[in-house]
């Protein structure tokens, strides 16, 4: 399994680079930079905080939903949070 790990890392980076290229190939980067500079920092911080709270609450909700089917007495919140974040990534 250890021999495959560098290959998987390389494949992951190649896939990420390819997808990033597809995403940015038609973007007007100068305009993106201009709009980013014009953005309201308080609103961006508010949106970031709301998203963080949303992710934390979703992980808690998964714990409430999965707990009755779990063999463990109590599910670790860190495990629930990791699973939630992986779900967003996929």
PATITOR-798580 format. One record per atom (N, C-alpha, C): residue in one letter; atom name; x, y, z. Coordinates in steps of 0.1 Angstrom, whole numbers, always signed. Layout:
<pt rest="a" atom="CA" east="X" north="Y" up="Z"/>
...
This chain:
<pt rest="x" atom="N" east="+8" north="-12" up="+0"/>
<pt rest="x" atom="CA" east="+0" north="+0" up="+0"/>
<pt rest="x" atom="C" east="+9" north="+13" up="+0"/>
<pt rest="x" atom="N" east="+20" north="+12" up="+7"/>
<pt rest="x" atom="CA" east="+29" north="+24" up="+7"/>
<pt rest="x" atom="C" east="+34" north="+28" up="-6"/>
<pt rest="x" atom="N" east="+37" north="+18" up="-15"/>
<pt rest="x" atom="CA" east="+42" north="+21" up="-28"/>
<pt rest="x" atom="C" east="+32" north="+28" up="-37"/>
<pt rest="x" atom="N" east="+19" north="+27" up="-35"/>
<pt rest="x" atom="CA" east="+9" north="+33" up="-42"/>
<pt rest="x" atom="C" east="+6" north="+48" up="-38"/>
<pt rest="x" atom="N" east="+11" north="+51" up="-26"/>
<pt rest="x" atom="CA" east="+7" north="+64" up="-20"/>
<pt rest="x" atom="C" east="+13" north="+76" up="-29"/>
<pt rest="x" atom="N" east="+26" north="+75" up="-33"/>
<pt rest="x" atom="CA" east="+31" north="+86" up="-41"/>
<pt rest="x" atom="C" east="+23" north="+88" up="-54"/>
<pt rest="x" atom="N" east="+20" north="+76" up="-60"/>
<pt rest="x" atom="CA" east="+12" north="+76" up="-73"/>
<pt rest="x" atom="C" east="-2" north="+83" up="-70"/>
<pt rest="x" atom="N" east="-8" north="+80" up="-59"/>
<pt rest="x" atom="CA" east="-21" north="+85" up="-57"/>
<pt rest="x" atom="C" east="-21" north="+100" up="-54"/>
<pt rest="x" atom="N" east="-10" north="+105" up="-47"/>
<pt rest="x" atom="CA" east="-8" north="+119" up="-45"/>
<pt rest="x" atom="C" east="-6" north="+126" up="-58"/>
<pt rest="x" atom="N" east="+3" north="+120" up="-67"/>
<pt rest="x" atom="CA" east="+5" north="+126" up="-80"/>
<pt rest="x" atom="C" east="-8" north="+127" up="-88"/>
<pt rest="x" atom="N" east="-15" north="+116" up="-88"/>
<pt rest="x" atom="CA" east="-28" north="+116" up="-95"/>
<pt rest="x" atom="C" east="-38" north="+127" up="-90"/>
<pt rest="x" atom="N" east="-38" north="+128" up="-77"/>
<pt rest="x" atom="CA" east="-47" north="+138" up="-70"/>
<pt rest="x" atom="C" east="-43" north="+152" up="-75"/>
<pt rest="x" atom="N" east="-30" north="+155" up="-74"/>
<pt rest="x" atom="CA" east="-25" north="+169" up="-78"/>
<pt rest="x" atom="C" east="-28" north="+171" up="-93"/>
<pt rest="x" atom="N" east="-26" north="+161" up="-101"/>
<pt rest="x" atom="CA" east="-28" north="+163" up="-116"/>
<pt rest="x" atom="C" east="-43" north="+165" up="-118"/>
<pt rest="x" atom="N" east="-51" north="+158" up="-112"/>
<pt rest="x" atom="CA" east="-66" north="+160" up="-113"/>
<pt rest="x" atom="C" east="-70" north="+174" up="-108"/>
<pt rest="x" atom="N" east="-65" north="+178" up="-97"/>
<pt rest="x" atom="CA" east="-68" north="+191" up="-92"/>
<pt rest="x" atom="C" east="-63" north="+202" up="-101"/>
<pt rest="x" atom="N" east="-51" north="+201" up="-107"/>
<pt rest="x" atom="CA" east="-46" north="+211" up="-116"/>
<pt rest="x" atom="C" east="-54" north="+211" up="-129"/>
<pt rest="x" atom="N" east="-58" north="+199" up="-134"/>
<pt rest="x" atom="CA" east="-66" north="+199" up="-146"/>
<pt rest="x" atom="C" east="-80" north="+206" up="-144"/>
<pt rest="x" atom="N" east="-86" north="+203" up="-132"/>
<pt rest="x" atom="CA" east="-99" north="+209" up="-129"/>
<pt rest="x" atom="C" east="-98" north="+224" up="-127"/>
<pt rest="x" atom="N" east="-87" north="+228" up="-121"/>
<pt rest="x" atom="CA" east="-85" north="+242" up="-119"/>
<pt rest="x" atom="C" east="-83" north="+249" up="-132"/>
<pt rest="x" atom="N" east="-76" north="+243" up="-141"/>
<pt rest="x" atom="CA" east="-74" north="+249" up="-155"/>
<pt rest="x" atom="C" east="-88" north="+250" up="-162"/>
<pt rest="x" atom="N" east="-96" north="+240" up="-161"/>
<pt rest="x" atom="CA" east="-109" north="+240" up="-167"/>
<pt rest="x" atom="C" east="-118" north="+251" up="-161"/>
<pt rest="x" atom="N" east="-116" north="+253" up="-148"/>
<pt rest="x" atom="CA" east="-124" north="+263" up="-141"/>
<pt rest="x" atom="C" east="-120" north="+277" up="-145"/>
<pt rest="x" atom="N" east="-107" north="+279" up="-146"/>
<pt rest="x" atom="CA" east="-101" north="+293" up="-148"/>
<pt rest="x" atom="C" east="-98" north="+297" up="-163"/>
<pt rest="x" atom="N" east="-99" north="+287" up="-172"/>
<pt rest="x" atom="CA" east="-95" north="+290" up="-186"/>
<pt rest="x" atom="C" east="-102" north="+302" up="-193"/>
<pt rest="x" atom="N" east="-115" north="+304" up="-190"/>
<pt rest="x" atom="CA" east="-122" north="+315" up="-196"/>
<pt rest="x" atom="C" east="-125" north="+326" up="-187"/>
<pt rest="x" atom="N" east="-119" north="+326" up="-175"/>
<pt rest="x" atom="CA" east="-121" north="+337" up="-165"/>
<pt rest="x" atom="C" east="-112" north="+349" up="-169"/>
<pt rest="x" atom="N" east="-118" north="+360" up="-167"/>
<pt rest="x" atom="CA" east="-110" north="+373" up="-168"/>
<pt rest="x" atom="C" east="-104" north="+376" up="-155"/>
<pt rest="x" atom="N" east="-91" north="+371" up="-153"/>
<pt rest="x" atom="CA" east="-85" north="+372" up="-140"/>
<pt rest="x" atom="C" east="-83" north="+386" up="-135"/>
<pt rest="x" atom="N" east="-81" north="+396" up="-144"/>
<pt rest="x" atom="CA" east="-79" north="+410" up="-140"/>
<pt rest="x" atom="C" east="-92" north="+415" up="-134"/>
<pt rest="x" atom="N" east="-103" north="+411" up="-140"/>
<pt rest="x" atom="CA" east="-116" north="+415" up="-134"/>
<pt rest="x" atom="C" east="-119" north="+408" up="-121"/>
<pt rest="x" atom="N" east="-115" north="+395" up="-120"/>
<pt rest="x" atom="CA" east="-117" north="+388" up="-108"/>
<pt rest="x" atom="C" east="-109" north="+395" up="-96"/>
<pt rest="x" atom="N" east="-97" north="+399" up="-99"/>
<pt rest="x" atom="CA" east="-89" north="+406" up="-89"/>
<pt rest="x" atom="C" east="-95" north="+419" up="-86"/>
<pt rest="x" atom="N" east="-100" north="+426" up="-96"/>
<pt rest="x" atom="CA" east="-106" north="+439" up="-93"/>
<pt rest="x" atom="C" east="-118" north="+438" up="-84"/>
<pt rest="x" atom="N" east="-127" north="+428" up="-87"/>
<pt rest="x" atom="CA" east="-139" north="+426" up="-79"/>
<pt rest="x" atom="C" east="-136" north="+421" up="-65"/>
<pt rest="x" atom="N" east="-125" north="+413" up="-64"/>
<pt rest="x" atom="CA" east="-121" north="+409" up="-51"/>
<pt rest="x" atom="C" east="-116" north="+420" up="-42"/>
<pt rest="x" atom="N" east="-110" north="+430" up="-48"/>
<pt rest="x" atom="CA" east="-105" north="+441" up="-41"/>
<pt rest="x" atom="C" east="-117" north="+451" up="-37"/>
<pt rest="x" atom="N" east="-127" north="+450" up="-44"/>
<pt rest="x" atom="CA" east="-139" north="+459" up="-42"/>
<pt rest="x" atom="C" east="-148" north="+452" up="-32"/>
<pt rest="x" atom="N" east="-146" north="+440" up="-28"/>
<pt rest="x" atom="CA" east="-155" north="+433" up="-19"/>
<pt rest="x" atom="C" east="-155" north="+439" up="-5"/>
<pt rest="x" atom="N" east="-167" north="+438" up="+1"/>
<pt rest="x" atom="CA" east="-168" north="+443" up="+15"/>
<pt rest="x" atom="C" east="-162" north="+432" up="+25"/>
<pt rest="x" atom="N" east="-152" north="+436" up="+32"/>
<pt rest="x" atom="CA" east="-146" north="+427" up="+41"/>
<pt rest="x" atom="C" east="-156" north="+423" up="+53"/>
<pt rest="x" atom="N" east="-163" north="+432" up="+58"/>
<pt rest="x" atom="CA" east="-173" north="+427" up="+69"/>
<pt rest="x" atom="C" east="-183" north="+417" up="+64"/>
<pt rest="x" atom="N" east="-188" north="+419" up="+51"/>
<pt rest="x" atom="CA" east="-197" north="+409" up="+46"/>
<pt rest="x" atom="C" east="-191" north="+396" up="+43"/>
<pt rest="x" atom="N" east="-178" north="+396" up="+38"/>
<pt rest="x" atom="CA" east="-171" north="+384" up="+36"/>
<pt rest="x" atom="C" east="-169" north="+376" up="+49"/>
<pt rest="x" atom="N" east="-165" north="+383" up="+59"/>
<pt rest="x" atom="CA" east="-163" north="+377" up="+72"/>
<pt rest="x" atom="C" east="-176" north="+371" up="+78"/>
<pt rest="x" atom="N" east="-187" north="+379" up="+76"/>
<pt rest="x" atom="CA" east="-200" north="+374" up="+80"/>
<pt rest="x" atom="C" east="-204" north="+361" up="+72"/>
<pt rest="x" atom="N" east="-202" north="+361" up="+59"/>
<pt rest="x" atom="CA" east="-205" north="+349" up="+51"/>
<pt rest="x" atom="C" east="-196" north="+337" up="+55"/>
<pt rest="x" atom="N" east="-183" north="+340" up="+58"/>
<pt rest="x" atom="CA" east="-174" north="+329" up="+63"/>
<pt rest="x" atom="C" east="-179" north="+323" up="+76"/>
<pt rest="x" atom="N" east="-183" north="+332" up="+85"/>
<pt rest="x" atom="CA" east="-188" north="+328" up="+98"/>
<pt rest="x" atom="C" east="-201" north="+319" up="+97"/>
<pt rest="x" atom="N" east="-209" north="+324" up="+88"/>
<pt rest="x" atom="CA" east="-222" north="+317" up="+86"/>
<pt rest="x" atom="C" east="-219" north="+303" up="+80"/>
<pt rest="x" atom="N" east="-210" north="+302" up="+71"/>
<pt rest="x" atom="CA" east="-207" north="+289" up="+65"/>
<pt rest="x" atom="C" east="-200" north="+280" up="+75"/>
<pt rest="x" atom="N" east="-191" north="+285" up="+83"/>
<pt rest="x" atom="CA" east="-185" north="+277" up="+94"/>
<pt rest="x" atom="C" east="-196" north="+272" up="+103"/>
<pt rest="x" atom="N" east="-205" north="+280" up="+107"/>
<pt rest="x" atom="CA" east="-215" north="+276" up="+116"/>
<pt rest="x" atom="C" east="-224" north="+265" up="+110"/>
<pt rest="x" atom="N" east="-227" north="+267" up="+97"/>
<pt rest="x" atom="CA" east="-235" north="+257" up="+89"/>
<pt rest="x" atom="C" east="-228" north="+244" up="+89"/>
<pt rest="x" atom="N" east="-215" north="+243" up="+87"/>
<pt rest="x" atom="CA" east="-208" north="+230" up="+87"/>
<pt rest="x" atom="C" east="-208" north="+224" up="+100"/>
<pt rest="x" atom="N" east="-206" north="+232" up="+111"/>
<pt rest="x" atom="CA" east="-205" north="+226" up="+124"/>
<pt rest="x" atom="C" east="-219" north="+221" up="+128"/>
<pt rest="x" atom="N" east="-230" north="+228" up="+125"/>
<pt rest="x" atom="CA" east="-243" north="+223" up="+128"/>
<pt rest="x" atom="C" east="-247" north="+211" up="+120"/>
<pt rest="x" atom="N" east="-242" north="+210" up="+107"/>
<pt rest="x" atom="CA" east="-245" north="+198" up="+99"/>
<pt rest="x" atom="C" east="-238" north="+186" up="+105"/>
<pt rest="x" atom="N" east="-226" north="+187" up="+110"/>
<pt rest="x" atom="CA" east="-219" north="+176" up="+116"/>
<pt rest="x" atom="C" east="-226" north="+172" up="+129"/>
<pt rest="x" atom="N" east="-231" north="+181" up="+137"/>
<pt rest="x" atom="CA" east="-239" north="+178" up="+148"/>
<pt rest="x" atom="C" east="-252" north="+170" up="+145"/>
<pt rest="x" atom="N" east="-258" north="+175" up="+134"/>
<pt rest="x" atom="CA" east="-271" north="+169" up="+130"/>
<pt rest="x" atom="C" east="-268" north="+154" up="+125"/>
<pt rest="x" atom="N" east="-257" north="+152" up="+118"/>
<pt rest="x" atom="CA" east="-254" north="+138" up="+114"/>
<pt rest="x" atom="C" east="-252" north="+129" up="+126"/>
<pt rest="x" atom="N" east="-246" north="+135" up="+137"/>
<pt rest="x" atom="CA" east="-244" north="+127" up="+149"/>
<pt rest="x" atom="C" east="-258" north="+123" up="+155"/>
<pt rest="x" atom="N" east="-267" north="+133" up="+155"/>
<pt rest="x" atom="CA" east="-280" north="+130" up="+160"/>
<pt rest="x" atom="C" east="-287" north="+119" up="+152"/>
<pt rest="x" atom="N" east="-286" north="+120" up="+139"/>
<pt rest="x" atom="CA" east="-292" north="+110" up="+130"/>
<pt rest="x" atom="C" east="-286" north="+96" up="+130"/>
<pt rest="x" atom="N" east="-273" north="+96" up="+132"/>
<pt rest="x" atom="CA" east="-265" north="+83" up="+131"/>
<pt rest="x" atom="C" east="-264" north="+76" up="+144"/>
<pt rest="x" atom="N" east="-265" north="+83" up="+155"/>
<pt rest="x" atom="CA" east="-263" north="+78" up="+168"/>
<pt rest="x" atom="C" east="-272" north="+65" up="+171"/>
<pt rest="x" atom="N" east="-284" north="+65" up="+168"/>
<pt rest="x" atom="CA" east="-292" north="+53" up="+171"/>
<pt rest="x" atom="C" east="-287" north="+41" up="+164"/>
<pt rest="x" atom="N" east="-281" north="+42" up="+153"/>
<pt rest="x" atom="CA" east="-276" north="+30" up="+145"/>
<pt rest="x" atom="C" east="-262" north="+27" up="+149"/>
<pt rest="x" atom="N" east="-255" north="+35" up="+157"/>
<pt rest="x" atom="CA" east="-241" north="+33" up="+160"/>
<pt rest="x" atom="C" east="-240" north="+22" up="+171"/>
<pt rest="x" atom="N" east="-229" north="+15" up="+170"/>
<pt rest="x" atom="CA" east="-225" north="+5" up="+180"/>
<pt rest="x" atom="C" east="-218" north="+11" up="+192"/>
<pt rest="x" atom="N" east="-212" north="+23" up="+189"/>
<pt rest="x" atom="CA" east="-205" north="+30" up="+199"/>
<pt rest="x" atom="C" east="-215" north="+37" up="+208"/>
<pt rest="x" atom="N" east="-210" north="+39" up="+220"/>
<pt rest="x" atom="CA" east="-219" north="+46" up="+230"/>
<pt rest="x" atom="C" east="-221" north="+61" up="+226"/>
<pt rest="x" atom="N" east="-210" north="+67" up="+221"/>
<pt rest="x" atom="CA" east="-211" north="+81" up="+217"/>
<pt rest="x" atom="C" east="-202" north="+83" up="+206"/>
<pt rest="x" atom="N" east="-206" north="+89" up="+195"/>
<pt rest="x" atom="CA" east="-198" north="+92" up="+183"/>
<pt rest="x" atom="C" east="-189" north="+104" up="+186"/>
<pt rest="x" atom="N" east="-177" north="+104" up="+182"/>
<pt rest="x" atom="CA" east="-168" north="+115" up="+184"/>
<pt rest="x" atom="C" east="-172" north="+126" up="+174"/>
<pt rest="x" atom="N" east="-173" north="+139" up="+179"/>
<pt rest="x" atom="CA" east="-176" north="+150" up="+170"/>
<pt rest="x" atom="C" east="-166" north="+152" up="+159"/>
<pt rest="x" atom="N" east="-153" north="+150" up="+163"/>
<pt rest="x" atom="CA" east="-143" north="+152" up="+153"/>
<pt rest="x" atom="C" east="-145" north="+142" up="+141"/>
<pt rest="x" atom="N" east="-149" north="+130" up="+143"/>
<pt rest="x" atom="CA" east="-151" north="+121" up="+133"/>
<pt rest="x" atom="C" east="-163" north="+125" up="+124"/>
<pt rest="x" atom="N" east="-173" north="+130" up="+131"/>
<pt rest="x" atom="CA" east="-185" north="+135" up="+123"/>
<pt rest="x" atom="C" east="-182" north="+147" up="+115"/>
<pt rest="x" atom="N" east="-173" north="+156" up="+120"/>
<pt rest="x" atom="CA" east="-169" north="+168" up="+113"/>
<pt rest="x" atom="C" east="-161" north="+164" up="+101"/>
<pt rest="x" atom="N" east="-151" north="+155" up="+103"/>
<pt rest="x" atom="CA" east="-143" north="+150" up="+92"/>
<pt rest="x" atom="C" east="-152" north="+144" up="+81"/>
<pt rest="x" atom="N" east="-161" north="+136" up="+84"/>
<pt rest="x" atom="CA" east="-170" north="+129" up="+74"/>
<pt rest="x" atom="C" east="-178" north="+140" up="+67"/>
<pt rest="x" atom="N" east="-183" north="+150" up="+74"/>
<pt rest="x" atom="CA" east="-191" north="+160" up="+68"/>
<pt rest="x" atom="C" east="-182" north="+168" up="+58"/>
<pt rest="x" atom="N" east="-170" north="+172" up="+62"/>
<pt rest="x" atom="CA" east="-161" north="+179" up="+53"/>
<pt rest="x" atom="C" east="-158" north="+171" up="+41"/>
<pt rest="x" atom="N" east="-155" north="+158" up="+42"/>
<pt rest="x" atom="CA" east="-153" north="+150" up="+31"/>
<pt rest="x" atom="C" east="-165" north="+149" up="+22"/>
<pt rest="x" atom="N" east="-176" north="+149" up="+27"/>
<pt rest="x" atom="CA" east="-189" north="+149" up="+19"/>
<pt rest="x" atom="C" east="-190" north="+162" up="+11"/>
<pt rest="x" atom="N" east="-186" north="+173" up="+17"/>
<pt rest="x" atom="CA" east="-186" north="+185" up="+9"/>
<pt rest="x" atom="C" east="-176" north="+185" up="-2"/>
<pt rest="x" atom="N" east="-164" north="+179" up="+0"/>
<pt rest="x" atom="CA" east="-154" north="+178" up="-9"/>
<pt rest="x" atom="C" east="-157" north="+170" up="-21"/>
<pt rest="x" atom="N" east="-165" north="+159" up="-19"/>
<pt rest="x" atom="CA" east="-168" north="+150" up="-30"/>
<pt rest="x" atom="C" east="-180" north="+157" up="-37"/>
